[in-house]
Amino acid sequence: MTYKYPDSVLMIFCKAPIPGQVKTRLIPELTAEQAAELHIELGIKTLQRATLNSLCPVQLWCAPNADHDFFTASKAAYSLALKQQQGADLGERMSRAFCSALAEYSHALLIGCDCPSLTGQDLEQALTALSQGNEVVLAPAEDGGYVLIGLNRPHPELFDNVPWGTELVLGQTRSRIERYKLRHHELSEQWDLDTPGDLERYRRLQNNRT
């Protein structure tokens, strides 16, 4: 495989699609089984975007482990590496993933699998920004978090003691970037799919594409 950015890697964080353990904020709008099916649908779309233009190697970082059929099927379908998330909270899992990836690659991006607005063009813009010497790349989210972060070397200070899942994440991250004087680049604002309102927005988007 020939990649446009062979010295970079894209990490995708994804939970196993177990009913009752994914997209729980959409229940009871959806049943637990429907929420898990939506999680699979979003995951597949993310993997398709990530691998479409052969930008860079892709790693699927799995939780709680890499044993689920969805993960093994994804590995076969998209020629990606499976990794297991490790850490007590999201910040520690992200920080450890970056340490692992940046021991092997010069640049690393991390995304989730529930951001329908993130495009292949966004991913390429992020990789370009890292290759141009930016130390951090962020894609801010409308809800006060972020849907993508990219680094050229580990920065555990960006992940330690952050109130994950709240509207404070982006502001705190920006403050730390400023405090540590890290050269950074931000992509356009995105949105992820967490709430029934987000689900309605996603369905409208899908209807407009068909």
Residue, then its C-alpha position, 0 to 999 in steps of 0.5 A: m500500500t502506498y500512502k500519501y502520508p506514510d510517516s503518519v497514522l490515523m487512530i480511530f477510537c471505537k467501543a464494541p457495539i454491545p447493546g446497552q453500552v453504546k449510544t446510551r443517550l439515544i435510549p429510549e428514543l432508540t432501543a438498545e439494539q437500534a442504538a448498537e446498529l447505529h453505532i456500527e453504521l457510524g463506525i463503518k462510515t468512519l472507516q470508509r472515510a479514513t481509508l478511502n484516499s490512502l492518506c496514511p496507515v489506520q489503526l482501530w483502537c478497540a474497547p473493552n478489547a479487540d475480540h468483537d466480530f465487528f472489529t475482526a470484520s473491520k480489520a479484514a475489510y479495511s486492512l487496518a491494525l487492531k489495538q486495545q485501549q488501555g487506561a482508567d479514563l478517556g484521557e489516559r487511554m488517549s495519551r497512551a495511544f499517542c505514546s504508542a503511535l508516536a513511537e512508530y510514526s512522526h505524526a498521529l491523529l486521533i478521532g472517534c467514530d461518531c462524527p458524521s461531519l468530519t470528511g476525508q478533506d478534514l483528515e488531509q488538512a490535519l495531516t498537512a498541518l502536522s507535517q508543516g510543524n504544528e504541534v497540535v491540531l484540533a477539530p472543535a465540536e459544537d458541544g464544547g469538546y473536540v472530534l479530532i486531535g493530532l500530535n507530533r509528540p506525546h503531550p500527556e498534559l493535554f489529557d490529564n484531569v480533563p472533565w471528559g464528556t462536558e462542554l469544558v473540554l475544548g476550553q481547557t484544552r485550548s488553555r493548556i495549548e496556550r500555557y505550554k506555548l504549543r504551535h497549533h492549528e484548528l480545523s472548522e467546527q464539527w458536530d458529533l452524534d450523541t443526542p436525539g437532536d443530533l440523530e434527527r440532524y444526521r437523518r436529514l443529512q442522509n436523506n439529502r444525500t440520497 
